[in-house]
Amino acid sequence: MWRGWGFKEVSRRDTKENKKQKDVRKMPEARINYAAETCAWCGGSGSKGGRCSACGGQGSVLVAQPARRCAWCGGSGSKGGRCSACGGTGWAHALRE
């Protein structure tokens, strides 16, 4: 329905934002599986001259599956120091706190 100044009266269910919200609700929730993998920085001991800074002293880190080694350091956790890409864990897509 047109009114005076060229504005069109639009019902709420016809708005683009509302249609986008309906589309978002239809999308399935992504599920990511994590598994514990050995920390490369401390070798699984949990300490490297004190508490391991990569795994927090746990000796393992949670890694998104399928697990992939860090491409930057090759999974060693070090690249002239602690690897900046994986944080020393040696794994790509490791869960960090």
DSSP file (Angstrom, degrees, kcal/mol; ACC not computed):
  #  RESIDUE AA STRUCTURE BP1 BP2  ACC     N-H-->O    O-->H-N    N-H-->O    O-->H-N    TCO  KAPPA ALPHA  PHI   PSI    X-CA   Y-CA   Z-CA
    1    1 A M              0   0    0      0, 0.0     8,-1.8     0, 0.0     2,-0.3   0.000 360.0 360.0 360.0 128.6    0.0    0.0    0.0
    2    2 A W  E     -A    8   0A   0      6,-0.2     2,-0.4     2,-0.0     6,-0.2  -0.703 360.0-166.8 -92.3 139.2    1.4    3.4   -1.0
    3    3 A R  E >>  -A    7   0A   0      4,-1.6     3,-1.4    -2,-0.3     4,-1.0  -0.986  41.9 -71.6-128.9 140.0    1.1    6.4    1.2
    4    4 A G  T 34 S+     0   0    0     -2,-0.4    -2,-0.0     1,-0.3     0, 0.0   0.177 119.6  39.5  22.3 -75.4    1.7   10.0    0.5
    5    5 A W  T 34 S-     0   0    0      1,-0.1    -1,-0.3    -2,-0.1     3,-0.1   0.190 118.9 -88.7 -95.8  15.3    5.5   10.5    0.1
    6    6 A G  T <4 S+     0   0    0     -3,-1.4     2,-0.4     1,-0.3    -2,-0.2   0.568  80.9 140.5  91.3   9.3    6.4    7.4   -1.8
    7    7 A F  E  <  -A    3   0A   0     -4,-1.0    -4,-1.6     1,-0.0     2,-0.5  -0.690  43.7-142.2 -85.7 138.9    7.0    5.2    1.3
    8    8 A K  E     -A    2   0A   0     -2,-0.4     2,-0.5    -6,-0.2    -6,-0.2  -0.868  12.2-130.0-102.1 130.5    5.8    1.6    1.0
    9    9 A E        -     0   0    0     -8,-1.8     2,-0.4    -2,-0.5    -2,-0.0  -0.682  30.9-170.4 -79.2 123.3    4.2    0.1    4.0
   10   10 A V        -     0   0    0     -2,-0.5     2,-0.1     2,-0.0     5,-0.1  -0.951  19.8-127.3-122.0 132.8    5.9   -3.3    4.5
   11   11 A S    >   -     0   0    0     -2,-0.4     3,-1.5     1,-0.1     4,-0.2  -0.427  28.7-113.7 -73.6 156.8    4.9   -6.0    6.9
   12   12 A R  G >  S+     0   0    0      1,-0.3     3,-1.2     2,-0.2     6,-0.2   0.801 111.8  61.2 -63.1 -32.1    7.6   -7.3    9.2
   13   13 A R  G 3  S+     0   0    0      1,-0.2    -1,-0.3     5,-0.1    -2,-0.0   0.600  98.5  58.6 -76.1  -7.3    7.6  -10.8    7.7
   14   14 A D  G <  S+     0   0    0     -3,-1.5    -1,-0.2     4,-0.1    -2,-0.2   0.455  78.7 114.3 -97.7  -1.1    8.7   -9.4    4.3
   15   15 A T  S <> S-     0   0    0     -3,-1.2     4,-1.7    -4,-0.2     5,-0.1  -0.352  70.9-127.1 -73.7 151.5   11.9   -7.7    5.4
   16   16 A K  H  > S+     0   0    0      1,-0.2     4,-2.4     2,-0.2     5,-0.2   0.884 108.9  55.8 -63.0 -39.9   15.3   -8.9    4.1
   17   17 A E  H  > S+     0   0    0      1,-0.2     4,-2.2     2,-0.2    -1,-0.2   0.904 106.7  49.5 -61.4 -41.7   16.6   -9.2    7.6
   18   18 A N  H  > S+     0   0    0     -6,-0.2     4,-1.8     1,-0.2    -1,-0.2   0.887 110.4  50.6 -65.9 -38.2   13.8  -11.5    8.7
   19   19 A K  H  X S+     0   0    0     -4,-1.7     4,-1.9     2,-0.2    -2,-0.2   0.892 109.3  51.5 -66.1 -39.0   14.4  -13.7    5.6
   20   20 A K  H  X S+     0   0    0     -4,-2.4     4,-2.3     1,-0.2    -2,-0.2   0.905 107.6  52.6 -63.7 -41.1   18.1  -13.9    6.4
   21   21 A Q  H  X S+     0   0    0     -4,-2.2     4,-1.9     1,-0.2    -1,-0.2   0.887 107.7  51.4 -62.6 -38.9   17.3  -14.9   10.0
   22   22 A K  H  X S+     0   0    0     -4,-1.8     4,-0.9     1,-0.2    -1,-0.2   0.902 109.9  49.6 -64.5 -40.1   15.1  -17.7    8.7
   23   23 A D  H >X S+     0   0    0     -4,-1.9     4,-0.7     1,-0.2     3,-0.5   0.893 109.2  51.9 -65.1 -40.0   17.9  -19.0    6.4
   24   24 A V  H >< S+     0   0    0     -4,-2.3     3,-0.9     1,-0.2    -1,-0.2   0.885 104.8  56.1 -64.7 -38.7   20.3  -19.0    9.3
   25   25 A R  H 3< S+     0   0    0     -4,-1.9    -1,-0.2     1,-0.2    -2,-0.2   0.770 102.9  56.6 -65.4 -24.3   18.0  -21.0   11.5
   26   26 A K  H << S+     0   0    0     -4,-0.9    -1,-0.2    -3,-0.5    -2,-0.2   0.704  84.5 100.0 -80.0 -20.1   17.9  -23.7    8.8
   27   27 A M  S << S-     0   0    0     -3,-0.9     2,-0.1    -4,-0.7     3,-0.0  -0.449  77.8-119.4 -71.4 135.9   21.7  -24.2    8.7
   28   28 A P        -     0   0    0      0, 0.0     2,-0.3     0, 0.0    -1,-0.1  -0.438  32.0-104.8 -71.7 149.3   22.9  -27.2   10.6
   29   29 A E        -     0   0    0     -2,-0.1     2,-0.3     1,-0.1     0, 0.0  -0.581  34.4-120.4 -76.0 131.0   25.4  -26.5   13.5
   30   30 A A        -     0   0    0     -2,-0.3     2,-0.5    -3,-0.0    -1,-0.1  -0.530  24.9-155.0 -72.7 134.1   29.0  -27.4   12.6
   31   31 A R        -     0   0    0     -2,-0.3     2,-0.5     2,-0.0    -1,-0.0  -0.952   6.1-165.5-114.1 126.8   30.5  -30.0   14.9
   32   32 A I        -     0   0    0     -2,-0.5     2,-0.4    32,-0.0    32,-0.0  -0.950   9.9-148.3-113.0 125.4   34.2  -30.1   15.4
   33   33 A N        -     0   0    0     -2,-0.5    32,-3.0    32,-0.4     2,-0.4  -0.780  13.3-164.7 -94.1 135.2   35.8  -33.1   17.0
   34   34 A Y  E     -B   64   0B   0     -2,-0.4     2,-0.3    30,-0.2    30,-0.2  -0.906   6.1-174.7-118.0 146.6   38.9  -32.7   19.1
   35   35 A A  E     -B   63   0B   0     28,-2.0    28,-2.6    -2,-0.4     2,-0.3  -0.981  32.8-102.2-137.7 151.5   41.3  -35.3   20.3
   36   36 A A  E     -B   62   0B   0     -2,-0.3     2,-0.3    26,-0.2    26,-0.2  -0.574  41.1-179.1 -75.9 130.4   44.3  -35.2   22.6
   37   37 A E  E     -B   61   0B   0     24,-2.7    24,-2.7    -2,-0.3     2,-0.1  -0.937  35.6 -90.7-128.1 152.3   47.7  -35.2   20.8
   38   38 A T  E     -B   60   0B   0     -2,-0.3     2,-0.3    22,-0.2    22,-0.3  -0.364  41.8-115.7 -65.8 135.4   51.2  -35.1   22.2
   39   39 A C     >  -     0   0    0     20,-1.9     4,-0.8     1,-0.1     5,-0.5  -0.553  18.0-156.3 -71.8 130.5   52.7  -31.7   22.7
   40   40 A A  T  4 S+     0   0    0     49,-1.9    49,-0.2    -2,-0.3    -1,-0.1   0.803  85.9  62.3 -78.3 -30.2   55.8  -31.2   20.4
   41   41 A W  T  4 S+     0   0    0     47,-1.1    -1,-0.2     1,-0.2    48,-0.1   0.907 121.6  19.4 -66.2 -42.8   57.4  -28.5   22.6
   42   42 A C  T >4 S-     0   0    0     46,-0.1     3,-1.0    47,-0.1     5,-0.3   0.469 102.3-121.2-106.0  -3.7   57.9  -30.6   25.7
   43   43 A G  T 3< S-     0   0    0     -4,-0.8    -3,-0.2     1,-0.2    -5,-0.1   0.687  71.4 -57.9  72.4  17.7   57.6  -34.0   24.0
   44   44 A G  T 3  S+     0   0    0     -5,-0.5    -1,-0.2    -7,-0.1    -4,-0.1   0.429 116.5 107.2  93.2  -0.3   54.7  -35.0   26.2
   45   45 A S  S <  S-     0   0    0     -3,-1.0    -2,-0.1     2,-0.2     3,-0.1   0.773  78.4-132.0 -81.7 -25.5   56.4  -34.5   29.5
   46   46 A G  S    S+     0   0    0      1,-0.2     6,-2.3    -7,-0.1     2,-0.4   0.379  77.3  79.1  89.2  -4.7   54.6  -31.3   30.4
   47   47 A S  B     +D   51   0C   0     -5,-0.3     4,-0.2     4,-0.3    -2,-0.2  -0.996  40.8 171.3-138.5 144.5   57.8  -29.5   31.4
   48   48 A K  S    S-     0   0    0      2,-1.9     5,-0.1    -2,-0.4     3,-0.1  -0.645  93.6 -32.2-146.3  82.4   60.6  -27.8   29.5
   49   49 A G  S    S-     0   0    0     -2,-0.2     2,-0.3     1,-0.1    -2,-0.0   0.865 139.8 -15.7  69.6  37.5   62.7  -26.1   32.1
   50   50 A G  S    S-     0   0    0      7,-0.0    -2,-1.9     2,-0.0     2,-0.2  -0.880 126.6 -10.3 127.1-162.8   59.6  -25.5   34.2
   51   51 A R  B    S-D   47   0C   0     -2,-0.3    -4,-0.3    -4,-0.2     2,-0.1  -0.510  79.9-107.5 -71.2 133.4   56.0  -25.8   33.1
   52   52 A C     >  -     0   0    0     -6,-2.3     4,-1.0    -2,-0.2     5,-0.4  -0.399  22.5-156.1 -63.9 129.1   55.5  -26.2   29.4
   53   53 A S  T  4 S+     0   0    0      2,-0.2    -1,-0.2     3,-0.2    -2,-0.0   0.668  88.0  56.3 -82.2 -16.6   54.1  -23.0   27.9
   54   54 A A  T  4 S+     0   0    0     34,-0.1    -1,-0.2     1,-0.1    35,-0.1   0.907 124.0  18.7 -81.3 -43.4   52.6  -24.7   24.8
   55   55 A C  T >4 S-     0   0    0     33,-0.1     3,-0.8     6,-0.1     5,-0.2   0.443 101.6-117.7-107.7  -2.1   50.5  -27.3   26.6
   56   56 A G  T 3< S-     0   0    0     -4,-1.0    -3,-0.2     1,-0.2    -5,-0.1   0.739  73.1 -56.8  72.5  22.5   50.2  -25.7   30.0
   57   57 A G  T 3  S+     0   0    0     -5,-0.4    -1,-0.2    -7,-0.1    -4,-0.1   0.495 114.8 111.0  88.2   4.1   52.0  -28.6   31.7
   58   58 A Q  S <  S-     0   0    0     -3,-0.8    -2,-0.1     2,-0.2     3,-0.1   0.802  74.2-135.6 -80.8 -29.9   49.5  -31.2   30.4
   59   59 A G  S    S+     0   0    0      1,-0.2   -20,-1.9   -13,-0.1     2,-0.3   0.270  79.9  59.2  89.0 -11.7   51.8  -33.0   28.0
   60   60 A S  E     -B   38   0B   0    -22,-0.3     2,-0.3    -5,-0.2   -22,-0.2  -0.968  65.6-151.5-144.6 160.6   49.0  -33.0   25.4
   61   61 A V  E     -B   37   0B   0    -24,-2.7   -24,-2.7    -2,-0.3     2,-0.5  -0.942  27.4-109.0-130.8 152.7   46.9  -30.5   23.5
   62   62 A L  E     -B   36   0B   0     33,-0.4    33,-3.3    -2,-0.3     2,-0.4  -0.718  39.2-170.6 -83.7 128.6   43.4  -30.8   22.0
   63   63 A V  E     -BC  35  94B   0    -28,-2.6   -28,-2.0    -2,-0.5    31,-0.2  -0.965  26.9-112.0-125.4 134.8   43.6  -30.8   18.2
   64   64 A A  E     -B   34   0B   0     29,-2.2   -30,-0.2    -2,-0.4     4,-0.2  -0.419  56.5 -86.1 -62.5 134.9   40.8  -30.6   15.7
   65   65 A Q  E    S+     0   0B   0    -32,-3.0   -32,-0.4    -2,-0.1     2,-0.1  -0.716 112.9  48.3 -94.6 142.5   40.4  -33.9   13.8
   66   66 A P  E    S-     0   0B   0      0, 0.0     2,-0.1     0, 0.0    -2,-0.1   0.428  96.9-134.6 -73.0 139.1   41.6  -35.0   11.4
   67   67 A A  E     -     0   0B   0     -4,-0.1     2,-0.4    -2,-0.1    -2,-0.1  -0.388  24.2-171.6 -69.8 137.4   44.9  -34.0   13.1
   68   68 A R  E     - C   0  92B   0     24,-0.6    24,-3.1    -4,-0.2     3,-0.1  -0.998  22.7-120.5-132.2 135.4   47.5  -32.2   10.9
   69   69 A R  E     - C   0  91B   0     -2,-0.4    22,-0.3    22,-0.2     2,-0.2  -0.352  45.1 -88.8 -67.1 152.5   51.0  -31.3   11.7
   70   70 A C     >  -     0   0    0     20,-2.0     4,-1.3     1,-0.2     5,-0.4  -0.454  30.3-150.9 -64.2 128.8   52.0  -27.6   11.6
   71   71 A A  T  4 S+     0   0    0     -2,-0.2    -1,-0.2     2,-0.2    -2,-0.1   0.768  91.0  57.2 -72.7 -25.9   53.1  -26.8    8.0
   72   72 A W  T  4 S+     0   0    0      1,-0.2    -1,-0.2     2,-0.0    -2,-0.0   0.931 123.2  18.7 -74.6 -46.5   55.4  -24.0    9.3
   73   73 A C  T >4 S-     0   0    0     10,-0.0     3,-0.9     6,-0.0     5,-0.2   0.465 101.4-119.0-104.5  -3.1   57.6  -26.0   11.7
   74   74 A G  T 3< S-     0   0    0     -4,-1.3    -3,-0.2     1,-0.2    -5,-0.1   0.660  71.1 -59.6  74.5  15.1   56.9  -29.5   10.3
   75   75 A G  T 3  S+     0   0    0     -5,-0.4    -1,-0.2    -7,-0.1    -4,-0.1   0.479 114.0 110.7  92.5   3.0   55.4  -30.6   13.6
   76   76 A S  S <  S-     0   0    0     -3,-0.9    -2,-0.1     2,-0.2     3,-0.1   0.746  75.7-133.9 -81.6 -22.8   58.6  -30.0   15.7
   77   77 A G  S    S+     0   0    0      1,-0.2     6,-2.3    -7,-0.1     2,-0.4   0.335  75.5  84.2  86.8  -7.5   57.1  -27.0   17.6
   78   78 A S  B     +E   82   0D   0      4,-0.3     4,-0.2    -5,-0.2    -2,-0.2  -0.977  39.8 171.2-132.9 145.2   60.2  -24.9   17.1
   79   79 A K  S    S-     0   0    0      2,-2.5     5,-0.1    -2,-0.4     3,-0.1  -0.563  94.2 -39.8-145.0  71.6   61.5  -22.7   14.3
   80   80 A G  S    S-     0   0    0      1,-0.1     2,-0.3    -2,-0.1    -2,-0.0   0.645 140.0  -6.3  77.3  16.1   64.5  -21.0   15.8
   81   81 A G  S    S-     0   0    0      7,-0.0    -2,-2.5     0, 0.0     2,-0.2  -0.916 127.6 -19.1 151.0-165.8   62.5  -20.8   19.0
   82   82 A R  B    S-E   78   0D   0     -2,-0.3    -4,-0.3    -4,-0.2     2,-0.1  -0.515  79.5-106.6 -69.8 132.8   58.9  -21.6   19.7
   83   83 A C     >  -     0   0    0     -6,-2.3     4,-1.2    -2,-0.2     5,-0.2  -0.359  21.8-153.7 -62.7 130.6   56.9  -21.7   16.4
   84   84 A S  T  4 S+     0   0    0      2,-0.2    -1,-0.1     1,-0.2    -2,-0.1   0.712  89.4  57.5 -79.8 -20.0   54.7  -18.7   16.0
   85   85 A A  T  4 S+     0   0    0      1,-0.1    -1,-0.2   -15,-0.0    -2,-0.0   0.923 123.6  18.2 -76.5 -45.2   52.2  -20.5   13.8
   86   86 A C  T >4 S-     0   0    0      6,-0.1     3,-1.0     7,-0.1     5,-0.3   0.491  99.8-120.3-106.1  -5.4   51.3  -23.4   16.1
   87   87 A G  T 3< S-     0   0    0     -4,-1.2    -3,-0.2     1,-0.2    -5,-0.1   0.650  71.1 -59.9  75.0  14.6   52.5  -21.9   19.4
   88   88 A G  T 3  S+     0   0    0     -5,-0.2   -47,-1.1    -7,-0.1    -1,-0.2   0.358 114.5 110.1  95.2  -5.3   54.9  -24.8   19.9
   89   89 A T  S <  S-     0   0    0     -3,-1.0   -49,-1.9   -49,-0.2    -2,-0.1   0.814  76.2-134.8 -73.1 -28.5   52.3  -27.5   20.0
   90   90 A G  S    S+     0   0    0      1,-0.3   -20,-2.0   -51,-0.2     2,-0.4   0.426  70.3 103.7  88.9  -0.5   53.4  -28.9   16.6
   91   91 A W  E >   -C   69   0B   0    -22,-0.3     3,-0.6    -5,-0.3     2,-0.3  -0.919  68.2-131.3-121.5 140.8   49.8  -29.2   15.4
   92   92 A A  E 3  S+C   68   0B   0    -24,-3.1   -24,-0.6    -2,-0.4   -28,-0.2  -0.673  94.5  18.2 -80.0 143.0   47.7  -27.1   13.1
   93   93 A H  E 3  S+     0   0B   0     -2,-0.3   -29,-2.2     1,-0.2     2,-0.3   0.872  82.5 167.2  63.9  42.1   44.3  -26.2   14.5
   94   94 A A  E <   -C   63   0B   0     -3,-0.6     2,-0.4   -31,-0.2   -31,-0.3  -0.675  41.7-111.9 -83.5 142.1   45.1  -26.9   18.2
   95   95 A L        -     0   0    0    -33,-3.3   -33,-0.4    -2,-0.3     2,-0.4  -0.618  38.0-165.7 -75.7 123.6   42.6  -25.6   20.7
   96   96 A R              0   0    0     -2,-0.4   -41,-0.1   -35,-0.1   -42,-0.0  -0.868 360.0 360.0-114.2 147.8   44.2  -22.7   22.7
   97   97 A E              0   0    0     -2,-0.4    -1,-0.1     0, 0.0    -2,-0.0   0.431 360.0 360.0 -86.6 360.0   43.0  -21.2   25.9
